[in-house]
C-alpha cells in the first residue's frame, strides 16, 4: 500500500487491483455508477482525512458523521454502497455505523410513522455535490422520509441535511434519529474488510477519529451500485456509468 493521500483526488490507486474487486462486486449487485457532480464522476472514491477539512461533514472530515442515506437529494440514489477498508486509523477505533429503518420503525409511535410518510421534507444537497458552487445549497423535495410497504419499509434521510416543513414533522425526525441510534451497529473495519449496504434500507455514519497526516491515516475506498438507470438518464450520460449533473436532470423525477 502507498501512503494515505492527503489531498483530494490524488489518483494514486489508478489501476490498483482493488478497482477490479470493487467493480466485480458492484456489477454483481447492479452497475458501478458515478455522479458527474461528485468527484467529477469518479467511480471509486478514496475516503480519507484531508488537512483543514476535519470538521466537514463528508468523507474528507474526521469528526463524527451522523446517519445518512447516501446522496439523499438525488432522484437516482445508489441502490447499494460499498466501503472497503485499506487502512485503519492509528487508534483502531473509527467505526462505520449502520442502522436499519426496519429495526427502528417498531420503536416509533404510529402517528410519528404517519408523519414520516408524508411528502413534507426537504433534503439539502450534500457538500460533496456543491464544492464548486456559491450561495445557499439547493434542496430536493418535498419527499417522504419513510416509504414503501409497512412490512418492507424504505428510508430517505440525512440527519444533517433533511428538514421537516412543520413542527410535527421535525419532532418525528428527532424520534427517528433516536430510534436509529438505539438499533445502531458499529463496525470497526480492518484492512481487507468490505461492507455492502442497501442504501434504501440502511443509513450509515462514522465515529470521530484523530488523523495524524503521516501517511498512515484511515483510508477506505467507496463505490456505488445502481440496479438500473432509466433510459432517459442513459441517453444523457456524457460518460458510460456516470449520471448527468443535477442541473441537467433536476425536476425530471
N, C-alpha and C positions, 0 to 999 in steps of 0.2 A: 504494500500500500504506500502511495506517496503521502506526503504531509497533508493534513487537513487544510484546504484552502482558506484564505482569509478575505477573499473578495468575491463579489457576485460573478456568476457565470464564468468561472475560471477555465472550464472545459478541459481540465487535466485528466478526466477519465474518458475522453473521446476514444472509442474503440476498445474500451475495457471489457473484459468478459462478463461483468455484471450487466452490461447492456443487453446481451443475448438472453441471459437468465430472466431479466425483468420483462423483456419483450415476449418471451415464451409464456410466462405466467399471465401477462396482460392479455395476450391474444387467445389464451385458453378461456379466459373469463368473458372476453368481448373483443375489443380492438384497442390497442395502445393509442392514446389520444393526448394531444396538447391543445393549448389555448393561445391564440395569437396575442392576446392582451397580457398573458402571464409568461414572463421569462422569454419573450419573443417566440413563443410557440415550442419551446424545448420539450422533448418527450420524456426526458429523465431530469429530475430536479435534485440538485445537491443541497441537502438540508444541513446547515452548519452555522455557527455563530459568525457574525461579521462585526468587527470592531466599530463602536459608535452606534450600533443598532440594537444594543442589548435590550432596550425597552420596547422595541417594535413588536406588535402582536402579529408576527408572521415567522417564517422559518429561519430568518436571519437573527432572531432575537434569542435571549436566554432566560427571560422572565417566564413565569407561569403563563400558559396559553390555555384558556378555558375551552369548554366543549363547543364544537362547531361541526356543521356539515361542510364538507369541502366545496368551495365555490358556491356558497349558499345563494348568491344573487343570480346565478346563471340559469337560463332555461334548459340548458343541456348539461346539467351537473354530472360529474363522473358517476357511473354505477358502482365502480369499485375503486378503492385506493390501496396502494401497496407501499409499505415502508420497509426497506432493507437496511439493517444496521451494518455499517462498515467499521465504526469505531465508537466505543462508549466514551462518556465524559470521564474526566480524571477520577472522580469520586465514585463512579459507577452507581449513581443514584437517580439520574434523569430517567423518568418513566414516561412511556406513551400511555395516556389514559383513555380508556374506551368505555362507552356506556350505551346500552341499547334502549330504544324507545319502548320496546315490547316488555322489558323488565321494569321500566319506570312508570308506565301508564297505570298499572294496578295501584300505585301509591297515590294517585291523584283522585280528587272528587269528580263526580260525573259532570258537575257544572263547569269545572276547570277544563276538562277534556273538551266539552262542548265549545268553550271559548277558543281553545286552541285549534279547533276545526273550522273556525270562521275565517274567511279571507279578509283579515283586518290587521295584517302585519306587513312591515316593510323591512327589507334587509339591505343595508348599505354594501356597496362593492368593497371587498377586502382591499387592504392597502397594496397587496401584491399586484392587483389589477390597475392601480391608479398611480404608480410611481412616476409616470411621465406626464401627469395631468396636474392642472392647477385648479383652485377653487374647491368648493364643497364636494365631497364624494357623492356620486349619484346613488340612488337606491332602486331596488326592484320590488314590485308588489302593486297592489295588495295581494297577499298569498296566505294560505293557512300554514300553521306550523305542523299540525298533525293531519294526515290524510290517509285514505285507503280504508279497507275493511276493518272493523273493530277488532277482529282476531288476528289481523296481519297488518298492523298499522305501520305507516312510514312517517318520516320526520324531515322537516326543513328548518334548521335552527342554527343560529350562531349567537352565542351568549354575548359577544362583543358587538355584533352588528345588527341583530334582529330586534326590532322595536314594535311595541303594540300601539294601536291607534287610540285606545281608550283605557281608563284605569283598570277595568276588569281584565282586559287583555294583558296589561302589564303585570297584574297580580298573577295571572295564570302562567306567564313566562317565568316568574320568580319561583312558583311552585314546581314547574317542570325542571328548572335548574337544580332545585333542591333534591327532587326525586332522582335525577340523573346522577347527582353526586352520591346518593345513597347506594345505588346499584353499580357504581363505577368499579372497574377492574384496572389496576395499574400493572403495566407490562414493562419490565426493565429489560430491554433488548440487548443481547450480547452480539458481538460480531458474527455475521452469518445468519442471524435470525431475520425472518421475513414475516411481517404481519399483513394480512389482507382483510380489508373491512368493506362491508356493504354500506355504501355511502348514504343510502336512503333509510337505513335502519339504525346504524351506529354513528354516534358522534365521537369525536376524539379530541384530545388535548395533550398537553405536555407539562410536566412539572419543571420548576426552575432548576438551573444549574449554574455553575460559575466557570466561564471559559477562561483559558489562560493564554490563548493565541500563541502557542508554542509549537504548532504543527501536529498536536496530538489531541485536539478537541473533538467533541462528539460530532459524528458525521453519519448521516443517513442518506439513502437515495430513495426518491419517491417516484411513483408512476400513477397514472390514471388509466382506467379502462372503461370504455363506453360500449354497451351491448350493440347499439345501432344508432347511427346518426341519420336523421331524416334526409330524404333525397335533396330537398332544397338546400340544406346545410352542406351536403357533399358537393353540390354544384357551385357553391360559393367559396369553397376552400381554395386558398391560394397555394397551399402545400398539402400533400397527402397526410392525413391523420391530424391536421391542425385545424381546429374550429375557427371560424371567422371572428373578427373583433366585435365587441359588443356594439360599437357604433353602427355596424352593418346589420345586426340582427335584433337589436333591442325592440321589443314590442311585437316581434313576429309570433311568439308564443308566450 
